[in-house]
Amino acid sequence: MRLSLGLEQKLVQKQVLAPRMIQSMEILQLPVMALQEKIEQEMNENPLLEVQEVEPDGTDDPVEKTDNDSIAETEKEFVVDENKDNADDFERLLDLNNEYPDTFDDRPQRSLNQMEDDANRKHDALANVASRVETLQDHLDTQLGELNIEPELLELAMRIISSLDSNGYLTTSLEDLLPPDSSEEMVAHAREALAIVQALDPAGVGARDLRECLLLQLEPAQPYFDELRTLISNHLEDLCENRLPLIQKKTGYTIELIQDAWSELRKLNPKPGSAYKEDFVPNVVPDLTLEISDDGEYGVKTEDGEVPQLRISNYYRKRLMDPTATVEEKDFIKRKINAAQWLIDSINQRKNTLARVAQAIVDHQHDFIEKGPEYIEPLKMQQIADKVGVHVTTVSRAVDDKWIQTPRGIFPLKRFFAGGTTNEAGDEVTWDAIRLKLQEIIDSEDKAKPHSDDELVTLLKNEGLNVARRTVTKYRKKMGIPSSRQRRDWSKKG
């Protein structure tokens, strides 16, 4: 190895993405509501951007490629080149201004429609803000305030309540809630405070494990009270593993009695605090809509009616030609015009790319839309990239967090991509189809002798689906299907 402190030249190829290219990719990745927020932000930062008024009866057709030669002279893009005088572009702007003098103001103005649109967007944003719901701690504190207990116990009870997790469990020890030098008397007070919390609603709150949580919910008048206390206290793990004969041997209960008590046990809540979780699910706004033509063909339409159409302010364009404008002012306008034009082009490119990618997906998954999810075809992003003629990362960004409204409901675009395998006939089969077949086999099995995973592999093979045992086990667990021993019904004779 040679060490050198001298200077040396190297020729290295390196791909560097320009900031504008990065912005274009970011805009492609934005869903429709995030795009609206992005446009509003850009309009606040760039005074040259204006909202272009759209006719009320205007239609939003799918984006198509346009021949640049067919564009009218006055409709060509306006791009400022700082190294040129741009005389042709300025001449075109002046002609446009002279032809439509009433269109332009001497200063930038916001129309009544623009102000109403802004107000509507802000109203929609406020409507999507989740209102604060009562938390578990709020619910318990309210009950605690209605009790007549001494201040020391009240403080300890409030400390316990603040330490509960989202499911209502006390996951820390009582000793950890007390000072290090706490006396036995303080520990006894903490236990008393815990008993007070555990007596509050919902039943089972303040438990330190599942067994205690279930026992706290039992009431003497409850059916199978004594049997439930025995099962929860001594045989909870055996119940989870469906080892009913073992429980029968240890308790003397019949299988039927154990199953009846188990049915009553399932009515208890293992997570008493979960009802107070603050889960806010925002409304899904589709980015695309699937429409059916008169001849039965599916066509994709971008849902950007709420996305404002932008244009560059004619006031600043005229100001750029004004001889009274300073050099600094013209440089500022040039920069902002370029930024505005790039943003407009990026939005148009997003619409075009998204429509083409979605149309290619719909064309491939025609049976999925016609007949249902079980008819989904194997599809990879590379296939769509090859069909559309873009890079696979472009497809990934285009489908990310995008939703499409179809006759079968609203689906994320990623839902239409599915991996798979080949059956014995050499045809491709999606994993979704395999999971559906697996569920069908398990639903129809004899519960007295449920199929093992090895038997499920054989039954799937009989259907022409070659799947490894580990794959069957993996999908069974992902589908929430218990093992064969846990699925067995011991009341039925095998």
N, C-alpha and C positions, 0 to 999 in steps of 0.2 A: 504494500500500500504506500503510495507516494503522497506526501504532504507538501503543499505549496502555498505560499502567501502572495503569489503573483496574480496579475489580472489575466483573465482569459475570456474569450467570446464564445458563446454557444448559440446555436440556432434551434429554437424550440417552438413547436407548433402548439398553440393553446387556444381553446375555444372560450371566448369571453362574451357573455350575454350583455348587450347594451341595456341600460335602465329602461328604455322604452319597450324593448322586447320583453323584459321581465314584467312590465306593466300590462302588456298585451296578454301574456299568459295568465296573469292574476285575474284580469277581467274575464277571461274565458272560464276560469274556475268558479267565478262568483255565481250563486243562485240568484234568482230574479230580485228578491227582496234586498239582498246584500248589494246587488248592482244599483238599485235605486238609491241606497244610502251612499254608495261610492260616487254616483253622479251628483248628488246633493253636496257632498264634500268638495268635489272638484269645482262645482259652480261657485261655492263660497270662496275658493282659493283663486279662481281664474275669472276675472271680470269680463273676459271676452266671450265666455260661454253664455248662450241664451237658449231658452226653450222655444222650439219651433212649434207654432200652432198647427194642430191637425184637424182636418175637417171631421165633424161629428159622425158622418157616414163613411169615413175612410175605412178601408179594409186592410188587414195585415196579412198579406199573402206570404207563403214560404219564400225564403231568400233564394234567388236564382242568380247565376253568373250573368254579368252584363258586359256586353261588348263596349269597350271604352270608346271605340270610334263612333258609336251611335249616340253618345252623350252630347247633349247640346252644349254649345260653347259656354253659355252662362252657368251650366251646371257642373263644370269641371271642378276638381278639388283646388282649393286655394292653399298653396304651400309656399312659404317664404324661404328663399335661399339667401343666406346672408352674404354670399359671395357674388350675387348678381343684383341688378337693379330691379328685376321683376317687372319690367315695364309692361309686358303683355298682360300679366295678371292684374296690375293696377288699372290698365286700360279697360279690361273686362269688368272690373268692379265699378268703374265710373259709368260705363255704358248701362250696367244694371241699375245703378242709382238713378241715372237720367230717365230710364225707361219706366221705372216704378218709383216716382218721387215720393208718393204718399206712404210707401212702405217703411221708409227710414226716418228715424227721429234724429234730432241734433244731439241727443244724449241717450245713453242706455236707459230703457224703461222696462218696468215689469208690468205686464198686462194684468187685468183683473182675473183672467183665467189662470195665469201663472200663479198669482197669489192664492187663488182658491185651491189649485193643485198642491201647493206647498202646505197649505193648511190641512188638506185631506191626508197628505202623507204623514204629517205630524200626528194627526188624530189617529191614524191607523197604527202608528208606532206606539202611542200611548195605550191603545186598545190591546196590544200584545204584551204589555207589562203585567206580570202576574200580581194580583192583589195578595196581601199578606194573609195567610190563613193561621188559625190557632195551632200552635205547636204543642207537642206533648208536655213540654215544660210549662207553657202557659196554662194548659188544662190542669196540671197537678198543682201549680202554685195557687190557682183560684180555689181549688178544694182545700188546700192547706190553710188558706186565709180564713176559711169559714170555721176552722176548728179552734177550740179554746185550749191551747196547750202552752206550757211555760216557754219563755223566750229561748232558753238553752236548747230545748228539744226542737223548737221551730227553726233555729239556725242550723242545727245538724240535719234536719229533714230537708231544708232548702239546699244544703250542700250536697246531700245525696241525690236530690232531683237533678241538680245541675250536672251530676256526674253520670247520669244514665245515657246509654247509647240510643241510636235511632229506633231500635227495636224495643226499648224499655228495660234493658238489662243493666244491672250494676256490674260492670266489668272490672272494677277495682275493689280491693279489700277495704273494709271499714277502717282498719288501722292506718291505711294510706291517706284517709281523709282527715285524720287527726294529727295534731302536733307530735313530734317524735317522743316527747317526754310525757305523753298522756297517761293518766292513771287508769287503773282498772275500772274505777267509777265512770270515767269518761267513755271508756269502751262499752260499758253497760248502757250508758245513755245513748250511744250511737246505735246499739242493737235495738233499743226501744224506738229510736227515731226511724230506723229502717222498717220496723213493724208498722209504724204509722203510715209510711209511704206505701208499703205493700197492701195496706187496707184501702187505698184509694182506687178510683176508677181510672183506667180499665183494669180488670182483674188480671193478676199475673205480673203487674208492673213492679219493678224493683227486685225481681228475681236475679239470682246469681248464676243460674244455669237452667237448662231446659227442664230438668226434673222438678226443680223448685217452682218454676213458672207454671207448670201444669198442675202441681199440687195446690198452689195458691188459688187456682180457678175452680177447684172442686167444692161442691156444697153438699151437705148431708142429705138434702132432698133429691139430689140428682140420681137418676137410675144407675144401678151398678156402682154405687159410691164405694163400698168396701172393696169390691173387685178392682175398681180403678186405682184406688190407693195402693193396693198390692202390686198391680201391674206396673204402675209408674215408678214406685219405689224400688222394685226388685227386678223387673223384667223389661225395662224400656228398650234395652239393646236387642233382646230376643224378639220383641215385637217388630223392631225396625228390620230385622233380618228374616222375619216371617217364620221363626222357629216355634211354631205353635205346639207341636208335639212335646217339645222340651218343657214349655211352660205348663202344659197339661200334666206332665210327669211330676213337676216340682210343686204345683199348687193343688192338683186334684180337680181343677176345673175341667169341664168338658170343652171340646173344640168349639161347639156352638156358643157356649157361654163366653169364651174368650173372644170370639168374633163379634158377639153382640156388644160386649164391653169395649172392644176396640173401635167399633162404629161410633160409640158414644164419645170415646177419647178423641176421635177425629174432629169433633165439634169444638174442641178447645183451641185456643189461639196460641201457637208457639211464639208469635211475635206481637205482643199486645200493643207495642208502641208504633207499629208500622202504619196504622190508620192515620197517624198524625204527621206522616212524612210529607214534606212540601214538594210535591212532584208537579212541575209545570211543563205541560206538553204544548208547544206552540202549534198554531195552525200550519198545515203544509200548503204552500202555494205552488201549484204546478208551473214548471217552466215551459212545458210543451203540452199540446193537446192533440190527440189522435182523432182525425176526422175521416168519415167514410164517404166516398164520392158516390154518385148515382150508379156507377158501374161496379160498386163493391170494393174499390181499391182504397187502401189505407194511406192517408197523407198526414204528415206531421206539420203542425203550425206552432210557431213560437208564441208564447204568451207574454208579450212585452207591451201590452196595451197601457199598463201603468208606468212603463219606463219612459221618461220624457225624451223626445227627440231633440237633439241639440243642433245648434248652428253657431257660427262665429258672428259676433256682433258687428253689424255694418257701421256702427258709429266709430268703432276703433279702426276698422278698415279705412274709413275716410280720414280718420285722424292720422293714420300712417302716411297718407299722401299730403297732409296739410303742411305747407312750408313753414308754418309757425311752430310746429312740433320740434322739441329739442332732440338731440342725438340720443340722450338717455331714454327719453320717452319712446322713440322709435325702436330702440334696442329692446326695451321692455315689451312693446307690442309684438315685435317679431318673435320673441321667445314664447310669449303667451299664445300667439297664433299657432305656432308649431305644436305646442303642447295640446292645444284644443283640437287641432286637426288629428293629431295622433290618437287622442281619446275617442273622437268620433269614429275614426277608422277602426279602432280596437273594438268598439261596441258593435259596429256593423259586422266585423269579422267574427265576433263571438256569435252573433245571431246566425250567420251563414254556416259556420262550422257546427254549431249545436244542431241546427236543422238537418244538415247532411248526415251527421253521425247518428242522430236519432232515427232518421229515415232508413238508414242502413240496418240499424238494430231491428226496427219494426219489420222490415222486409225479411230478415232472417228468422224472426220469431213469430211468423204469421200464425202458426198453429197454436202457439201459446195464447195469443189474443183471441183466436177463433174458438178454441175448445177448452182452454183452461190451463193452469200452471203445470198439470201433470204431463202436458205435451211440450214442455220447454225443450229446446234443442241445445246441444253443447255449443258454446260460443265463447271465443276468447277475444280480448281486445285487439290482438294483432290482426285477427281476421277483419275486423271493422276498419282498422287503420289501413290495411291493404286495399280494401274496397273503396274507401273514401279518398285514399291517396295522401294520408298524413302520417306523422310519426305516432307511435303507440302512446307516448306520453301526452300527446294532444288529445287522444281519445280518453285517456284517463282523467285529464283535467275537465274535459267536456262533460263527462258523465258524473263527476264528483258532486254529490249533494244536489243533484238535479232530479226532478220528479216529472212524470208524464201522466196526464189524464187519459185513461182509456175507457172503452165501454165496460171493462171489467173492474174499474176502480182506478185509484191512483197508485202508481208503482214508482219506486226509485229506479233510475235507468240502470243502476248496477244489478238490479234484480234479474235483468235479461241475460246476464253473463253467467254461464254455468259450466263447470268442469264435468268430466264424465269418463266413461270407459267404453270398451267394445264388448258386445255380447258374442255368443258363439257363432252367430251368423255374420259377424264382422261389422255390424251396424253400431254406431255410436249411441250410447245411452247416458243420460245425465245422472248425476248423483241424486238429484231431486227425485227422479223416477225410481231409483233404487230405494230411497228412503220411504217413498209411498208404498212400494211393494212390500218392504219390510214391515211397515205398520199394518198393512193388510193381512199378512201372514200371522202376525202376533194377535191381532184382533180376532181371528177366526180359530185360534188354537184351542185345544182342550185344556182348561185351566187346572184340571186334575193332574195333567202331565204336560206342563208348558215346555216349549222347545228350548233346548240349550243353544248357545251360540254356534256350536258345531252343527247342530241340526238345522239352524237357520241358514248357514252357509250352503248346506246340501239342498234345501228347499229353494233358495235363490238360484242355485245352479240349475235346478229342474226348470226354472223359468227362463233359462238362457243367460243368467247373470252370474258371471264369474267374479266373486268378491272374496277377498281374504277374510279370515276369522277376525283378525285385529280390526279390520275395517268395519265389520258388523258390530263388534263390541263398541267401537268408537261412536258410530252413528246411533246405536241403541242408547248409549249414555247421553249423547247430545239431544236426543229426542225425549229424554226423561223417562225411558222405559226401564223398569227394574229388571234384575236378573231373573232367570227361570225359577230359582228357589223363592225369590220374593214375590213372583207372580202366582205361585201355586196356591190354589184354593183347597185347604185341608178338609173342608167340609164335604167335598166331593170325593167319591171313591174312584181311585185310579185303576 
